[in-house]
Amino acid sequence: MAEIEALLADLDAESADADRLVADLATDRWATPTPAAGWTVAHQIAHLLWTDERSLLAATDPAGFADALQEIADSPDPLRFVDAGAERLAVLPPDELLGRWRETRGKLRAALAAVPPGTRLPWYGPPMSAASMATARIMETWAHGQDLADTFGVTRTPTGRLRHVAHIGVRARDFAYAAHGLDAPIAPFHVRLTGPDGDDWTWGPEEAAQRVTGPALDFCLLVTQRRHRADLAVRADGPDADRWLDIAQAFAGPPGTGRAPGQFAPEGRA
């Protein structure tokens, strides 16, 4: 139980960081465009609300989640279901939208804390544990919080919570290849990142020929596609690792369009 409580505390903190960026926002500014094409500030919070609601459904009503999956499968454009969810909720009055997100994330926290150990929760990909779902929520909340920060010109202080984002990015290596119709390399990679406090975070065997190194923040911005690779200090050693950095994604679904080179100054070096 200690692991899930620590993860939920990090999710609380990440959600609070994103919340602070919009808590006192004037109503008319919720229509401000963000770096995500076609998405306003309202769309960003609506998306976090929608995914938290889906996560809550998966944690409390697996049969209901299965019905929701079938509705998506039966829809004429299944790939648009995530955007459609954000679009439906983004029209809510800002105070209602923000209040509903706050209420939902509180319910989700309680639901994930109550999931019995060993239980696998349904999702749009493979079923996952409560800990994995909490980690995924941290990643997505951080990524969309970055969109909000970029919209308002805010530079956020990186924290140790980036380890969760980086972990998903590393674990999603093979998925990124599959999303591009490519076969993933058989050999493991070694990933060594420098955390915000100067400590090393590593994945994969030290002796691996294919290697990725750099600041943890830059790697997280890369795998969430919030910065273009050319603007980041993430380095690859080996052709397979180099190819991965071109297609890496920590999120489920089809590849995103990402950000253009030079769209933002390198983080912390503006």
C-alpha positions as CSV (number, residue, x, y, z in Angstrom):
1,M,0.0,0.0,0.0
2,A,3.0,2.3,0.5
3,E,3.7,2.4,-3.2
4,I,0.2,3.4,-4.2
5,E,0.0,6.1,-1.5
6,A,3.3,7.6,-2.6
7,L,2.1,7.6,-6.2
8,L,-1.2,9.2,-5.3
9,A,0.6,11.9,-3.3
10,D,2.6,12.7,-6.4
11,L,-0.5,12.7,-8.5
12,D,-2.1,15.1,-6.0
13,A,0.9,17.4,-6.3
14,E,1.0,17.3,-10.1
15,S,-2.7,18.0,-10.4
16,A,-2.3,20.9,-7.9
17,D,0.5,22.4,-10.1
18,A,-1.8,22.3,-13.2
19,D,-4.7,23.6,-11.2
20,R,-2.8,26.7,-10.0
21,L,-2.2,27.7,-13.6
22,V,-5.9,28.2,-14.2
23,A,-7.4,28.7,-10.8
24,D,-7.6,32.5,-11.0
25,L,-7.9,32.7,-14.8
26,A,-10.4,35.2,-16.1
27,T,-13.4,33.6,-17.9
28,D,-12.5,35.0,-21.3
29,R,-8.9,33.6,-21.1
30,W,-10.2,30.0,-21.0
31,A,-10.6,30.4,-24.8
32,T,-6.9,31.1,-25.3
33,P,-5.3,28.8,-27.8
34,T,-2.6,26.4,-26.5
35,P,0.3,24.8,-28.3
36,A,-1.9,21.7,-29.0
37,A,-3.5,22.5,-32.4
38,G,-7.2,23.3,-32.1
39,W,-7.2,23.1,-28.3
40,T,-7.8,26.0,-25.9
41,V,-7.1,26.2,-22.2
42,A,-10.6,24.8,-21.7
43,H,-9.8,21.8,-23.9
44,Q,-6.7,21.0,-21.8
45,I,-8.7,20.9,-18.5
46,A,-11.6,19.1,-20.2
47,H,-9.2,16.4,-21.5
48,L,-7.8,15.9,-18.0
49,L,-11.3,15.7,-16.7
50,W,-12.4,13.2,-19.3
51,T,-9.4,10.9,-18.8
52,D,-9.8,11.1,-15.0
53,E,-13.5,10.2,-15.5
54,R,-12.6,7.3,-17.7
55,S,-10.0,6.1,-15.1
56,L,-12.6,6.4,-12.4
57,L,-15.0,4.3,-14.4
58,A,-12.3,1.6,-15.0
59,A,-11.5,1.5,-11.2
60,T,-15.1,1.3,-10.0
61,D,-17.2,-0.2,-12.8
62,P,-15.3,-2.5,-15.1
63,A,-18.5,-3.6,-16.8
64,G,-19.4,0.0,-17.5
65,F,-16.0,0.6,-18.9
66,A,-16.4,-2.3,-21.2
67,D,-19.7,-0.8,-22.5
68,A,-17.8,2.5,-23.1
69,L,-15.2,0.6,-25.0
70,Q,-17.9,-1.0,-27.2
71,E,-19.4,2.4,-27.9
72,I,-16.0,3.6,-29.2
73,A,-15.6,0.5,-31.3
74,D,-19.1,1.1,-32.8
75,S,-18.5,4.8,-33.6
76,P,-17.9,5.9,-37.2
77,D,-14.5,7.5,-36.2
78,P,-13.0,5.5,-33.2
79,L,-9.7,7.4,-33.4
80,R,-11.4,10.7,-32.5
81,F,-13.0,9.6,-29.3
82,V,-10.4,11.3,-27.1
83,D,-10.7,14.6,-28.9
84,A,-14.5,14.3,-28.9
85,G,-14.5,13.8,-25.2
86,A,-12.5,17.0,-24.6
87,E,-14.7,19.0,-27.1
88,R,-17.9,18.0,-25.3
89,L,-16.6,19.1,-21.9
90,A,-14.8,22.2,-23.0
91,V,-18.1,24.1,-23.6
92,L,-18.9,23.9,-19.9
93,P,-18.6,27.2,-17.9
94,P,-15.0,27.4,-16.6
95,D,-16.0,27.4,-13.0
96,E,-18.1,24.2,-13.5
97,L,-15.4,22.6,-15.6
98,L,-12.7,23.2,-13.0
99,G,-14.9,22.2,-10.1
100,R,-15.9,19.0,-11.8
101,W,-12.2,18.2,-12.5
102,R,-11.3,18.8,-8.8
103,E,-14.2,16.6,-7.7
104,T,-13.4,13.8,-10.1
105,R,-9.7,13.6,-9.3
106,G,-10.6,13.4,-5.6
107,K,-12.9,10.5,-6.3
108,L,-10.3,8.8,-8.5
109,R,-7.7,9.1,-5.8
110,A,-10.0,7.3,-3.3
111,A,-10.9,4.7,-5.9
112,L,-7.3,3.8,-6.8
113,A,-6.3,3.7,-3.1
114,A,-9.1,1.1,-2.6
115,V,-8.2,-1.2,-5.5
116,P,-7.2,-4.6,-4.0
117,P,-3.5,-5.6,-4.6
118,G,-3.1,-7.7,-7.7
119,T,-6.2,-6.3,-9.4
120,R,-5.9,-5.4,-13.1
121,L,-8.0,-2.5,-14.3
122,P,-9.3,-2.3,-17.8
123,W,-8.0,0.3,-20.1
124,Y,-7.8,1.3,-23.8
125,G,-4.6,-0.8,-24.0
126,P,-3.6,-3.7,-21.8
127,P,-5.2,-3.9,-18.4
128,M,-3.1,-2.2,-15.7
129,S,-2.6,-2.1,-11.9
130,A,-3.8,0.8,-9.8
131,A,-0.1,1.9,-9.4
132,S,0.3,1.9,-13.2
133,M,-2.9,3.9,-13.7
134,A,-1.7,6.4,-11.1
135,T,1.6,6.7,-12.9
136,A,-0.1,7.2,-16.2
137,R,-2.3,10.0,-14.7
138,I,0.9,11.7,-13.4
139,M,2.4,11.6,-16.9
140,E,-0.6,13.0,-18.6
141,T,-1.3,15.6,-16.0
142,W,2.3,16.8,-16.2
143,A,2.2,16.9,-20.0
144,H,-1.0,18.9,-20.2
145,G,0.2,21.1,-17.4
146,Q,3.2,21.8,-19.7
147,D,0.8,22.9,-22.4
148,L,-0.8,25.4,-20.0
149,A,2.6,26.6,-18.7
150,D,3.7,27.2,-22.3
151,T,0.5,29.1,-23.0
152,F,1.0,31.5,-20.2
153,G,4.8,31.8,-20.5
154,V,5.4,30.1,-17.2
155,T,8.6,28.1,-16.5
156,R,7.9,25.3,-14.1
157,T,10.5,24.0,-11.6
158,P,11.2,20.3,-12.4
159,T,10.7,17.9,-9.6
160,G,11.4,14.3,-8.8
161,R,8.0,13.4,-10.1
162,L,9.5,13.5,-13.6
163,R,10.8,10.0,-12.8
164,H,7.3,8.7,-13.4
165,V,7.0,10.4,-16.8
166,A,10.5,9.1,-17.8
167,H,9.6,5.6,-16.6
168,I,6.6,5.5,-18.9
169,G,8.6,6.9,-21.7
170,V,11.2,4.2,-21.4
171,R,8.6,1.4,-20.9
172,A,6.7,2.6,-24.0
173,R,9.7,2.2,-26.3
174,D,8.2,-0.8,-28.2
175,F,4.8,0.8,-28.4
176,A,6.3,3.8,-30.1
177,Y,7.8,1.6,-32.8
178,A,4.5,-0.2,-33.2
179,A,2.6,3.1,-33.5
180,H,4.7,3.9,-36.5
181,G,4.3,0.5,-38.1
182,L,7.9,-0.5,-37.2
183,D,9.4,-3.6,-35.6
184,A,11.0,-2.7,-32.3
185,P,14.7,-3.7,-31.8
186,I,15.2,-6.9,-29.9
187,A,18.2,-5.7,-27.8
188,P,17.5,-3.6,-24.8
189,F,18.6,0.0,-24.5
190,H,20.4,1.7,-21.6
191,V,18.8,5.0,-20.6
192,R,20.7,7.3,-18.2
193,L,19.0,10.5,-17.2
194,T,20.1,13.3,-14.8
195,G,17.3,14.1,-12.4
196,P,16.5,17.6,-11.2
197,D,18.6,17.1,-8.0
198,G,21.6,15.8,-10.0
199,D,21.1,12.1,-9.3
200,D,21.2,9.5,-12.1
201,W,18.1,7.6,-13.1
202,T,18.8,4.5,-15.1
203,W,16.9,1.8,-17.1
204,G,18.3,-1.2,-19.0
205,P,21.6,-3.0,-18.8
206,E,24.7,-0.8,-18.4
207,E,26.5,-2.8,-21.1
208,A,23.8,-2.2,-23.8
209,A,25.2,-0.9,-27.1
210,Q,22.2,1.4,-27.7
211,R,22.2,4.2,-25.2
212,V,20.2,7.4,-24.5
213,T,21.5,10.1,-22.1
214,G,20.5,13.6,-21.0
215,P,18.6,15.7,-18.5
216,A,15.4,14.0,-17.2
217,L,13.4,17.1,-18.0
218,D,14.4,17.1,-21.6
219,F,13.7,13.4,-22.0
220,C,10.2,13.9,-20.5
221,L,9.5,16.8,-22.9
222,L,10.6,14.6,-25.7
223,V,8.6,11.5,-24.9
224,T,5.4,13.6,-24.3
225,Q,6.2,15.5,-27.5
226,R,6.1,18.9,-25.8
227,R,9.4,19.9,-27.4
228,H,11.1,19.0,-30.7
229,R,14.1,16.8,-30.4
230,A,16.3,19.5,-32.0
231,D,15.6,21.8,-29.0
232,L,16.6,19.3,-26.3
233,A,19.9,18.0,-24.9
234,V,18.9,14.3,-25.2
235,R,21.6,12.3,-27.0
236,A,21.6,8.8,-28.6
237,D,24.5,6.4,-29.0
238,G,23.7,3.9,-31.7
239,P,21.4,3.9,-34.7
240,D,18.5,2.2,-33.0
241,A,18.5,4.5,-30.1
242,D,18.8,7.5,-32.5
243,R,15.7,6.2,-34.4
244,W,13.8,5.9,-31.2
245,L,14.3,9.5,-30.2
246,D,12.6,10.5,-33.5
247,I,9.4,8.5,-32.7
248,A,9.3,8.2,-28.9
249,Q,6.0,8.7,-27.2
250,A,4.8,8.1,-23.6
251,F,1.1,8.3,-24.4
252,A,-1.3,5.8,-25.9
253,G,-2.9,6.2,-29.3
254,P,-1.6,7.3,-32.7
255,P,1.6,9.4,-33.0
256,G,1.0,13.1,-32.3
257,T,2.2,16.0,-34.4
258,G,4.5,17.2,-31.6
259,R,6.0,20.7,-31.7
260,A,8.0,22.4,-34.4
261,P,11.8,22.9,-34.1
262,G,12.5,26.2,-32.3
263,Q,8.9,26.7,-31.3
264,F,10.0,27.1,-27.7
265,A,13.4,28.2,-26.2
266,P,15.1,25.2,-24.5
267,E,13.6,24.8,-21.1
268,G,15.4,26.8,-18.4
269,R,17.6,28.5,-21.1
270,A,15.3,31.2,-22.4
